[in-house]
Amino acid sequence: MSLPSARSIAFNRRLSAAWLREGLRLRAEGIDGDEWVEAMRSVISAEISGRDSIQKSLRYLRHALVEPGELEPLRAEAIHLFQASGDPEKDRVLSWGLASACYPFLQEVATTIGRMLRVQPELKLEQLLRKLTESFGEKETVRRSGRYSLGLIQDLGFVHRTKKAGCYSASQPVKVTDPDLASWLIKAWFFAAGTTSPMDRIALSNHPSLSFFDAPELVATALKLGVLSVDRLSLSQDMVRLVL
């Protein structure tokens, strides 16, 4: 599996969980190319107006679900898993994995959210945007991308609004019980991270960007299926690496 050669922080267009799932469903049914584009244009047009807005959202979906490139092996496996699933819970895992692999800024936002919600019960949008601009610079692109990223993360059900205006808290972590899906999600994580470097097993199992999931179980499953290999450095430290 090759990793992305260029990493943009931009995610400045609305994507919905329903659009990602429908795009996957169409691919799973063998619909591709212009037929896929027109079908998804119709889906998006039912929710938003404005030719330019529709075209930009469609372009983001095409990058994740249709256009050839380094993402293709991971995408092909996702389509196969979707065909074998029919489970909405699995579909949102596939949607997140593909979206974050295509747009690594989503994983950066997930990392920031995970860190914040470990030390406080809820976060405000402005708190999140402040943290992101501290890391990526005080740019409108960063703020806009942060808002759209949080919107998708909420739409996928990983966080939810609280009774306080503008505040969000963590939803129950998703338990991925399908071993193949769990292993695929670990591969998607490494793709989004843009690295094949070994990682401390405990650090990966507790990585804040995996806080939406039962991360220790994901790592254990990936090791069991041979997607990750382990190098024991000492009695207390294991390093894991992605098997390419």
Phi, psi and omega per residue, in radians:
M1 nan 2.071 3.068
S2 -1.406 2.704 -3.105
L3 -1.867 2.751 -3.079
P4 -1.060 2.382 -3.108
S5 -1.517 -0.419 3.137
A6 -2.225 2.411 -3.049
R7 -2.202 1.881 -3.126
S8 -1.673 2.540 3.074
I9 -1.514 -0.127 -3.014
A10 -1.321 2.338 2.928
F11 -2.588 1.072 -2.918
N12 -1.820 0.827 3.067
R13 -2.629 2.524 -3.138
R14 -1.203 2.290 2.912
L15 -2.220 2.462 3.105
S16 -1.942 2.697 3.097
A17 -1.050 -0.649 -3.127
A18 -1.134 -0.662 3.118
W19 -1.151 -0.754 3.126
L20 -1.089 -0.751 -3.138
R21 -1.145 -0.741 -3.139
E22 -1.147 -0.677 3.086
G23 -1.082 -0.709 3.072
L24 -1.138 -0.725 -3.130
R25 -1.065 -0.762 3.132
L26 -1.108 -0.740 3.102
R27 -1.095 -0.705 3.138
A28 -1.120 -0.457 3.105
E29 -1.555 0.090 3.088
G30 1.506 0.175 3.132
I31 -1.514 2.232 -3.000
D32 -2.549 3.078 3.005
G33 1.039 -2.456 -3.079
D34 -1.086 -0.605 3.137
E35 -1.113 -0.728 3.100
W36 -1.112 -0.788 -3.105
V37 -1.045 -0.791 -3.114
E38 -1.196 -0.655 3.098
A39 -1.114 -0.743 -3.139
M40 -1.275 -0.539 3.058
R41 -1.063 -0.694 3.114
S42 -1.143 -0.707 3.127
V43 -1.106 -0.827 -3.105
I44 -1.163 -0.702 -3.102
S45 -1.096 -0.416 3.117
A46 -1.262 -0.276 -3.076
E47 -1.994 -0.562 3.139
I48 -2.257 2.762 -3.136
S49 -2.062 2.934 -3.141
G50 1.685 2.040 -3.064
R51 -1.012 -0.732 -3.090
D52 -1.163 -0.750 3.131
S53 -1.108 -0.755 3.122
I54 -1.078 -0.792 -3.100
Q55 -1.116 -0.695 -3.126
K56 -1.201 -0.743 3.086
S57 -1.110 -0.688 3.118
L58 -1.105 -0.671 3.129
R59 -1.099 -0.703 3.104
Y60 -1.100 -0.722 3.115
L61 -1.162 -0.695 3.116
R62 -1.060 -0.739 3.127
H63 -1.023 -0.733 -3.063
A64 -1.364 -0.562 -2.904
L65 -2.081 -0.249 -3.003
V66 -2.269 -0.845 -2.940
E67 -1.164 2.400 -3.141
P68 -1.176 2.720 3.129
G69 2.762 -2.845 -3.071
E70 -1.117 -0.400 -3.110
L71 -1.346 -0.245 -2.929
E72 -0.973 -0.818 3.141
P73 -1.052 -0.723 3.115
L74 -1.141 -0.708 3.130
R75 -1.146 -0.741 -3.140
A76 -1.064 -0.691 3.101
E77 -1.179 -0.648 3.108
A78 -1.120 -0.731 3.125
I79 -1.098 -0.721 3.097
H80 -1.095 -0.768 3.123
L81 -1.117 -0.650 3.104
F82 -1.111 -0.747 3.140
Q83 -1.060 -0.587 -3.095
A84 -1.548 0.021 -2.953
S85 -1.777 -1.412 -3.003
G86 1.292 0.270 -3.110
D87 -1.967 2.001 -3.124
P88 -0.981 -0.541 3.123
E89 -1.136 -0.705 3.091
K90 -1.241 -0.616 -3.114
D91 -1.068 -0.662 -3.120
R92 -1.277 -0.507 3.035
V93 -1.146 -0.774 3.101
L94 -1.100 -0.737 -3.138
S95 -1.075 -0.782 3.134
W96 -1.147 -0.795 -3.108
G97 -1.052 -0.765 3.131
L98 -1.200 -0.764 -3.120
A99 -1.093 -0.773 -3.104
S100 -1.269 -0.551 3.075
A101 -1.183 -0.658 3.137
C102 -1.328 -0.653 -3.095
Y103 -2.173 1.484 -3.049
P104 -1.021 -0.330 3.087
F105 -1.038 -0.529 3.078
L106 -1.027 -0.723 3.122
Q107 -1.183 -0.594 3.066
E108 -1.109 -0.713 3.114
V109 -1.162 -0.727 3.101
A110 -1.055 -0.677 3.103
T111 -1.079 -0.800 -3.130
T112 -1.130 -0.740 3.108
I113 -1.097 -0.790 -3.129
G114 -1.030 -0.765 3.127
R115 -1.112 -0.762 -3.089
M116 -1.152 -0.736 -3.064
L117 -1.377 -0.101 2.997
R118 -1.364 -0.413 -3.059
V119 -2.012 -0.066 3.096
Q120 -2.603 2.621 -3.033
P121 -1.280 -0.365 3.137
E122 -2.667 2.868 3.110
L123 -2.307 2.707 3.041
K124 -1.776 2.624 3.116
L125 -0.948 -0.777 -3.099
E126 -1.132 -0.586 3.057
Q127 -1.099 -0.770 3.127
L128 -1.082 -0.809 -3.115
L129 -1.125 -0.624 3.109
R130 -1.118 -0.740 3.111
K131 -1.113 -0.711 -3.119
L132 -1.162 -0.723 -3.142
T133 -1.232 -0.466 3.031
E134 -1.107 -0.590 -3.112
S135 -1.521 -0.652 -2.972
F136 -1.997 -0.038 3.121
G137 1.786 2.626 -3.121
E138 -1.408 1.413 -3.131
K139 -2.192 2.559 3.111
E140 -1.123 -0.557 3.094
T141 -1.040 -0.720 3.140
V142 -1.149 -0.778 -3.123
R143 -1.137 -0.764 -3.135
R144 -1.135 -0.762 3.130
S145 -1.121 -0.641 3.094
G146 -1.095 -0.739 3.131
R147 -1.126 -0.801 -3.125
Y148 -1.170 -0.631 3.117
S149 -1.119 -0.824 3.101
L150 -1.062 -0.658 3.116
G151 -1.043 -0.762 3.125
L152 -1.203 -0.729 3.138
I153 -1.070 -0.698 3.069
Q154 -1.171 -0.756 -3.118
D155 -1.077 -0.564 3.094
L156 -1.374 -0.137 3.054
G157 1.519 0.249 -3.129
F158 -1.415 -0.460 2.973
V159 -2.323 2.859 3.118
H160 -2.489 2.703 3.101
R161 -1.206 2.490 3.046
T162 -1.685 -3.099 3.132
K163 -1.238 -0.342 3.095
K164 -1.408 2.348 -3.100
A165 -1.046 2.277 3.077
G166 1.306 0.212 -3.106
C167 -1.945 2.610 -3.096
Y168 -2.349 2.588 3.035
S169 -2.329 2.910 -3.077
A170 -1.303 2.458 2.966
S171 -1.475 3.003 3.112
Q172 -1.080 2.288 3.120
P173 -0.981 2.481 -3.114
V174 -1.389 2.238 3.028
K175 -1.645 2.007 -3.135
V176 -1.612 1.829 -3.021
T177 -1.585 -0.314 3.101
D178 -1.376 2.028 -3.085
P179 -1.033 -0.694 -3.139
D180 -1.154 -0.684 3.116
L181 -1.187 -0.721 3.115
A182 -1.056 -0.785 3.138
S183 -1.152 -0.687 3.097
W184 -1.089 -0.699 -3.129
L185 -1.132 -0.640 3.063
I186 -1.114 -0.718 3.089
K187 -1.095 -0.725 3.107
A188 -1.095 -0.644 3.124
W189 -1.100 -0.834 3.122
F190 -1.098 -0.657 3.107
F191 -1.083 -0.817 3.136
A192 -1.133 -0.632 3.126
A193 -1.254 -0.315 3.107
G194 1.189 0.595 -3.091
T195 -2.506 2.645 2.937
T196 -2.105 0.195 -3.104
S197 -1.176 2.514 3.078
P198 -1.046 2.591 3.118
M199 -2.255 2.587 2.998
D200 -1.054 2.271 -3.066
R201 -1.037 -0.745 -3.123
I202 -1.145 -0.697 3.133
A203 -1.105 -0.727 3.113
L204 -1.164 -0.746 -3.123
S205 -1.127 -0.387 -3.135
N206 -1.972 0.275 -3.093
H207 -1.123 2.299 -3.074
P208 -1.081 -0.443 3.129
S209 -1.272 -0.215 3.077
L210 -1.785 0.227 -3.065
S211 -1.211 -0.238 3.082
F212 -1.300 -0.163 -3.015
F213 -2.250 2.947 2.979
D214 -1.401 1.441 -2.971
A215 -1.092 -0.757 3.122
P216 -0.995 -0.642 3.122
E217 -1.232 -0.649 3.069
L218 -1.023 -0.842 -3.111
V219 -1.126 -0.761 3.137
A220 -1.061 -0.718 3.135
T221 -1.177 -0.739 3.127
A222 -1.096 -0.635 3.072
L223 -1.167 -0.729 -3.110
K224 -1.119 -0.648 -3.110
L225 -1.558 0.006 3.082
G226 1.428 0.187 3.059
V227 -1.297 -0.570 3.005
L228 -1.988 2.531 2.980
S229 -2.001 2.775 -3.050
V230 -2.139 2.398 3.009
D231 -2.059 2.096 -3.118
R232 -1.521 2.024 3.118
L233 -1.503 -0.561 3.134
S234 -2.803 3.135 3.113
L235 -1.086 -0.405 -3.059
S236 -1.949 -0.022 -3.082
Q237 -2.402 2.148 3.019
D238 -1.994 2.419 3.006
M239 -1.864 2.377 3.110
V240 -2.009 2.558 3.115
R241 -2.351 2.601 3.105
L242 -1.286 2.300 3.101
V243 -1.518 1.999 -3.066
L244 -1.621 nan nan
